[in-house]
Amino acid sequence: MIMIGDQSYDLSDPLVLGVLIGAVLLLALFVMIGVTLGRSGRSARMTEAMADQMARNLGALGSRVEGLSNAQQQLSGGLTHVSEAQAASQAQILRLMEERLSKVTEVMTQNLSSTSRNTAQSLGELQQRLQVIDKAQENITKLSGDVLSLQDILSNKQTRGAFGEIQLHDIVSKALPPDSYSLQATLSNNRRADCLIHLPNPPGPIVIDSKFPLEAYEALRAARTDRDLTEAARAFRGAVRTHIKAISERYILEGETADGALMFLPSEAVYAEIHANFSDLVQLSFSERVWIVSPTTCMATLNTMRAILKDARMREQAGAIRKALSQLHRDVELVVERAGKLETHFDQARRDVEGITTAAERAGKRAARLDAFDFGDQEVEGPQSVVQLRGPE
């Protein structure tokens, strides 16, 4: 520690130490210059000038050293303030980070909980859907077996005919009352019809026979070349033509059945194929009075027949209906007559009740007078019989 004027300087400070070393070197330089000048005979004046200059330089150097010390102190205070501010800022940042981390942790916990619940719910729904899929797979497996069984049934002509008859029976039983048709009815020519509808004349009983040209239709669908398609169409046309001719010859009997019959096709696809691509077969059925029907059109036709049956039965029962209406009219007349008599009885009963009420009121008044021993103002009604008192004998 050294003192220059009123200012103290710490020798441990590198800046002060450097300035002092520079001053010493400068002073040595000046001394050497003074010695040199003294030898040359001009040392006195120059030494004095140099001393003054050195003094001024040392004063300026002291001022600069003092400014540097002040700047150092200010810098130290600024660094301390910056350090404190940085520490406070770091503390605040840490606090904010802890708060945000806490919020983020809470949000993540909630999200994880919600995600866990949603995942559990999704897994539950997935399990239910898998169960539904398993059931559907079982149904598909069962349906595949049923389809194979149906193919086995349709591959045989006899079983295929039974299949068409069963389907026809199901449709007829849903559309008509049981007493309006017969299954496997035998006609006078010993031909057995699949179904005979008992319609009134006209048109009379009409036959419905089931036919199913499956092989010819499948060959038509499986044809890939023009030649195969032509041959399959020829075979299909021949099969349907044969069925139409057979029904026309066997089931249209004059005087016994209607002037026409129905050919039931248990397949909508076969029915659509005939009407779409084989118009000649449709024309043939018209000329042979054989009407081709599918399950859908057969139901519509049977509903029309049911209306005809209902109208015919209503006409048959018209006499009975008129008789029932006449009896109903007589019953209504009797009800009106008895209602009039009952009204007369009610009127007589009303008058009797009014008389009874009047008599009861009059008797009540008399009883009140008797109770009060009021005999002076009693009204005399009708002749009064005077009872004579007998004297003593």
Residue pairs with C-beta under 8 A, 6 or more apart in sequence:
1 8
1 9
1 10
1 11
2 8
2 9
2 11
2 20
3 9
4 62
4 65
5 62
7 62
7 65
7 66
7 69
9 16
9 65
9 69
10 16
11 17
11 20
13 69
13 72
15 65
15 68
15 72
16 65
16 68
16 69
19 61
19 64
19 65
19 68
22 61
23 58
23 61
26 54
26 57
27 54
30 50
30 54
33 46
33 50
34 43
34 46
34 47
34 50
35 43
36 43
37 43
37 46
37 47
38 44
38 47
152 159
153 159
153 160
153 162
153 163
154 160
154 163
154 212
154 214
160 212
160 214
161 210
161 212
163 212
163 266
164 194
164 210
164 211
164 212
164 264
164 266
165 183
165 194
165 210
167 210
167 266
167 295
168 194
168 195
168 208
168 210
168 264
168 266
168 298
169 183
169 195
171 295
171 298
171 299
171 302
172 181
172 183
172 195
172 197
172 208
172 302
174 299
175 299
175 302
175 303
175 305
175 306
176 197
176 302
176 305
176 306
176 309
177 306
177 309
179 198
180 197
180 198
180 305
180 306
180 309
181 195
181 196
181 197
181 198
182 195
182 196
182 198
183 194
183 195
184 192
184 193
184 194
185 192
185 193
185 195
185 196
185 207
186 192
186 193
187 193
187 196
187 207
187 250
187 251
187 253
187 256
187 257
188 253
188 256
189 250
189 253
191 250
191 251
193 207
193 208
193 209
193 251
194 207
194 208
194 209
194 210
194 264
195 207
195 208
195 209
196 205
196 206
196 207
196 208
196 257
197 205
197 206
197 207
197 208
197 302
197 305
198 205
198 309
199 205
199 206
199 258
199 305
199 308
199 309
199 312
200 308
200 309
200 312
202 258
203 258
203 259
203 260
204 256
204 257
204 258
204 259
205 256
205 257
205 258
206 257
206 258
206 260
206 261
206 262
206 305
207 247
207 251
207 252
207 257
207 258
207 261
207 262
208 261
208 262
208 264
208 293
208 298
209 247
209 250
209 251
209 261
209 262
209 263
209 264
210 264
210 265
210 266
211 240
211 243
211 247
211 263
211 264
211 265
212 265
212 266
212 267
212 270
213 236
213 239
213 240
213 243
213 270
214 267
214 270
215 239
216 232
216 235
216 236
216 238
216 239
216 240
217 236
217 267
217 269
217 270
217 273
219 232
219 235
219 236
220 229
220 232
220 233
220 235
220 236
220 273
222 228
222 232
223 229
223 231
223 232
233 277
233 278
236 273
236 278
237 278
237 280
237 281
240 274
240 278
240 281
241 281
241 284
243 263
244 263
244 281
244 284
244 285
244 288
244 290
244 292
245 288
247 261
247 263
247 288
247 290
248 261
248 288
248 289
248 290
251 257
251 261
252 258
252 259
252 260
252 261
252 289
252 290
259 289
260 289
260 290
260 291
261 289
261 290
261 291
262 290
262 291
262 292
262 293
262 298
262 301
263 285
263 290
263 291
263 292
263 293
264 293
264 294
264 298
265 271
265 274
265 292
265 293
265 294
266 295
267 294
268 294
268 295
268 296
270 294
271 292
271 293
271 294
271 297
272 294
274 281
274 282
274 292
275 282
275 292
281 292
282 292
285 291
285 292
291 301
293 301
314 321
366 378
369 375
369 377
369 378
